[in-house]
């Protein structure tokens, strides 16, 4: 399980965009995105650095990545 802290999420549209970006990266990830804490939790076996780049391209810089 990964938890990433993002910057720039301000509304439900942002939550949907982050969710869609994670799902397009790994369709089996089942992300849970929380606007108030600006975090996303999900599982993946893929290289997380690729996802970080995709999220930053969408306008949501990754502040931290924790693997649980």
N, C-alpha and C positions, 0 to 999 in steps of 0.2 A: 504494500500500500504506500502510495506517495501522497504527500501533502505539499502543495506549492503555494507560496504567498505571492500574490500579484499586486500590482499597482494600477490605478486607473479605472477600476470598476466603479461605476456610479449609479447604475440602474439595472432593471431586469433585462433590458436588451443586451447589456454587457454580459450578464450571466448566461444568456442564451448563446452569445457569440463564443464565450470561453468554452461552454459545454460542447457546442458544435465543433470547435477546433480540436478539442481533446478526442471527441468521438471520431473525427475524420483521421486523426493520427492513429488511433487504435479503437476500432469498432466494438471491441469486447471490454473496454475500460470501465464502463458504468460510472461516469464522473458524478460527483456531488459538489456543486459550486455554491459557496455561501457569500452573499453580497456584503453582509455586515462585517465579516472578518476578512474579506477579500482573499479567500482561500479556495482551493480546489483539491478534492481528495479523489483518488482513483487508483486502479491497479493496472499495471502494464508490464510486459516483458521487453518492450522496445527501448531503444536508446533515448533517454529522457532529454538529452541535449537538443535533439531534433525538435521535440515538442516545445522546448523553451524558445527556440528561434521562431517557430510558427506563432506562438502567443505574442511574442514581441512584435512580429510583423503585423498582427491584428491591433496593436496599440496597448498591450497589457504586459509591461515589463515584469519579469520574474525577479522577485526580491530574494526568495530563498526556496530551497528544495529539501525536503526531509523524507527519508525513507523509513517507514515503520516496520 
